[in-house]
Amino acid sequence: MTTRLVVVSAGLSNPSSTKLLADRLTAATVEALEDVEVTHVELRHLAHQLTDQLLTGFPGPELAAAEAAAAAADGLVVVTPVFSASYSGLFKTFFDVLEAGSLDGTPVLVAATAGTARHSLVLEHALRPLFTYLHAVVVPTGVFAATDDFAGTDLDQRIARAAGELAALVGKVSSADSVVTRRRTVEDELADVTPFEDLLRDVRPDPRG
């Protein structure tokens, strides 16, 4: 059975250290899993559509596809640059516009990049609480990479450990549907509509005429 892995990267520059970290995490996760279909979501390309959805409530076609992919994913890798000691606004907006329940029970590997190691606690005080609120299952090891980390070997070890944890969680969820109980979405409700005739049958006439 093919595992659907979605990688969400919120880097703004090109090239981007955030994208670089996302690619390394993706490669390690793919290596840890057997049969993987990877979807990359680059939020810098969806910035205008994200703003439009906030204002109108409706996503553009590319954003709608990205949201659908995230909701259907067996596992997520999410990477954000650190802005003002937290995740970027672009990163947060993507998860703000996802329909409630989209990530229920979904394993998520969280990661972040910044110029210095002083921001490393962003994983614990910002990213982990966000995805816990979204009812996702966050892997124990988050990956933070300061600029200097890309030149060392310790980052490789942390990437491999986090990827292995994500792969293990994805395998558990995929092998037992009972592990995950997702909330009903608007799409679920529209697919299970009570016919109008049935509603009329339930209406009893008023005995007073």
Sequence and secondary structure as in RCSB ss.txt:
>XXXX:A:sequence
MTTRLVVVSAGLSNPSSTKLLADRLTAATVEALEDVEVTHVELRHLAHQLTDQLLTGFPGPELAAAEAAAAAADG
LVVVTPVFSASYSGLFKTFFDVLEAGSLDGTPVLVAATAGTARHSLVLEHALRPLFTYLHAVVVPTGVFAATDDF
AGTDLDQRIARAAGELAALVGKVSSADSVVTRRRTVEDELADVTPFEDLLRDVRPDPRG
>XXXX:A:secstr
  EEEEEEE   SSS HHHHHHHHHHHHHHHHSSSEEEEEEEGGGGHHHHHHHHHHS   HHHHHHHHHHHH SE
EEEEEEEETTEE HHHHHHHHHS TTTTTT EEEEEEEESSGGGTTHIIIIIHHHHHHTT EE S  EEEEGGGG
GSSHHHHHHHHHHHHHHHHHHHHHH GGG      HHHHHHT   HHHHHHT    TT 
